[in-house]
């Protein structure tokens, strides 16, 4: 199997500029002390709106967090990450099943309440819009980082953001101009394509050892995997995220 870095190098040179930007883009967690000008911000937001969505419903609402005190609060509630408060642009992409429900009700439609299928469509809509914003931003020299922790702390985030029942904060993204250190930082290596792309059906067997071979460095497979499991899957923040998402799901049952 060709290793992913070999595949990447083989394809990169002849790829269109837009594709090379996708290859180059990486998460940025330290920003220059430089604002994002209004036109650049508008371009990022319009790029988000151009994303495909289910039935062109745009089942999302973007919260543009401009209140510095709110940014600082989110930096605490999202697992104490100070760079959130330092980012010049903070956007929360909410999966929104409420706005069309409001339209149906004001039009006097006979309608059902939103279900989990509607929520899943809305989460996809919000996520695709977020990725459009991230990609556009990188092309403009603006870095970004997804903050999955916005799915935690259900009670606090609903109150802070005034979220109604059928709205879930699917993704928070912070944006800013990367520092030189962040630009030079190596991008984490992706899995080889054979571990992520399967023809026609889901694989019946998985070569777990081979999949993680390039990630574990000098550690043996069992030690590396156990440490990763404890740090991520079994972590307090992962358990809290599951609890909070279950609370959001209660609205749809």
Beta strands, then each sheet from edge to edge (+ up, - down):
strand 1: 60-64
strand 2: 89-96
strand 3: 143-147
strand 4: 167-176
sheet 1: 1+ 2- 4+ 3-
end
